[in-house]
Each structure stands twice: as structure tokens, then as C-alpha cells.
Amino acid sequence: ANKTHTDLDDNILKALRNPLRFMFIVFGILAAVSILPLRPDLHVFMMHVIGSLFTFLVFWAIYTLVEPLSFFFDHLSDAFGAALTGDLKYFFVRAIKTVVSFLGIMAILQEWGINIAAFLGGLGLAGMAVALAAKDTISNLFGGLTIFMDKTFTKGDWIETPFVEGTVETIGLRATKIRYFAKALITVPNAKLADSPVINWSHMTHRRIKMTIGLEYRTTAAQLEKIVEKIRAFLADHPAIAQDTTQMVHLVEFGDSSINLDLYYFTKTTNWMEWRNMVNTNIIDFKKIVEAEGAAFAFPSRTVYVENTT
């Protein structure tokens, strides 16, 4: 295996290391039972034990091979994307391991003469109860598949729903784990996520900036026109401001204490920290523009007129 150019055989041998070691123990027990003069009933019992051990060994080997043979999902990156491929791989590896474990248990029971078909059929009403109890589990399973197929979100995405907002850490068979920005971890059933509106902020093309500048009422019309003109020119020439999206700079209302100038535009970056730094520098730039025109920012104020009635 070390002489080959692929790591597949190395990974297979690594996965089979413990089952291969256990195989020699089972062969040793078989040799001992074959040599020792055991009573017929004890011999029959030991042969069932050995048969169960061999069955366990086979399914154990299959269980350990699921992981190295899951390289098949690596070829799905072109269709689903690298991040989604990782989630799909994790999802189906767990599902296959669960099925292998169940089949292994059934095979061992069959070795001891338990009629599995009759056993399962005998569950009858209990099976109906289990089916009803598993309804939510099945819904969550199909909810997870819906999330994968629709590419609603992948591991590492920042999502927002009516009941949770945070970063996706794991998409499991039953539930998705989301890390709050406060660093707490919440587990949400897949069915609930699949049936809820999900905002995927990681798929933003640009980040929006909205702000209102309040100018003093003493600001003249000429100053207002100049301020609006200069801010529009500033946004149009800024290399970090998206030019293929909406840019709006308008005087919008006469407020209680100010003439309000509304700004609405987008940055090229979607990174949160870069966006915050952009807002920080833009506020300083806008203040410089206002001050350069001899105007000032307003603050909540009230004028009181005192009338002399004497």
C-alpha cells in the first residue's frame, strides 16, 4: 500500500486494522472449540457464539470502510459546491453507518434462530406506535435532504430565521446546530428550518448602509444644495462603494430639530468588520463635507418664547 500513488488503500488498511486484529481472536476461538472435547450442547452453543462473532466482524469491517470509501462525495463538488459536498458527505456517512449497524444486529439475531420476519411482524401495534413516534424524526430527515438539495445554506453560513440567527456549525440527520453571535449553541430540527423563511446573509452581493444626517435649520438653501452635491460626488468616486447598485442622497423632511438628509448606498465588501470600518470612515468624511460648507449638525433642541404680559 505504501508503494502505490493513492491514499485510498492506506486509508482502507487503517480502517480495517482493528477488525483484522479481532479476526485472529475469532479464529483462535474457533480452533479451540474444534480441538477441545466439549459436550454436544456446549459445542452447539459455542458455534453460535463464533457465528455471531464472525457476523459482527463482517459488519464491523463494513462499518469502518464507510468512511474511507466516502471519497465518492468528493466528486460532487462541481454539482453542489465544496461546502455542500462536505455536509452531504457527513450526512450520508452517518445514515449508512446507522443502516449497517441495524442490519448487523438483525443478522446476529438470525444467527441465534430468531425469525426476524416474524419478529418484525409481531411488533404489530407496537410498530404503529413507533411509526407515529418516529414521524417527527422522518420529517426532520427529509427536511435535512431538502436543505441539501435546495442549497438553502451550508456549514459556515450566517443565516437568520424568525426564531434564530447565527452561524451554521453542523447539518445533521435530525437537526442543525447554529452558533449564536453570543457564542451560545442552539439545535434546531431540520423540519422547522425547511418550513421557515431563511435569510442567508452569507450570499449577499453587497452590504447596505443607511444613515440620516440632521442639519441645523440655520443652514441655507445654497449650503444644502452644495452638501447634497458633494456627498453624491463622494459616493460616486469612492472605490469601495458599489456603483452598480442604488445610491440615494436626498433631503427628506423637516424634522423637529433638523433638516434631515437621508443616505442609502451599498459597499462592495460583505465582510462585517470591513463594513463597520467603512461606516466609521464615511461618517467622518460626511462631517468634513458639512463643515467645509460652513454648516453644522443639529441636535434635539427647543426654543422657548417668553411674552411679557405686564
Secondary structure, 3 states (H helix, E strand, C coil): CCCCCCCHHHHHHHHCHHHHHHHHHHHHHHHHHHHCCCCHHHHHHHHHHHHHHHHHHHHHHHHHHCCHHHHHHHHHHHHHCHHHHHHHHHHHHHHHHHHHHHHHHHHHHHHCCCCHHHHHHHHHHHHHHHHHHCHHHHHHHHHHHHHHHHCCCCCCCEEECCCCEEEEEEECCCEEEEECCCCCEEEEEHHHHHCCCCEEHHHCCCEEEEEEEEECCCCCHHHHHHHHHHHHHHHHHCCCECCCCCCEEEEEEECCCCEEEEEEEEECCCCHHHHHHHHHHHHHHHHHHHHHCCCCECCCCCCCCCCCCC
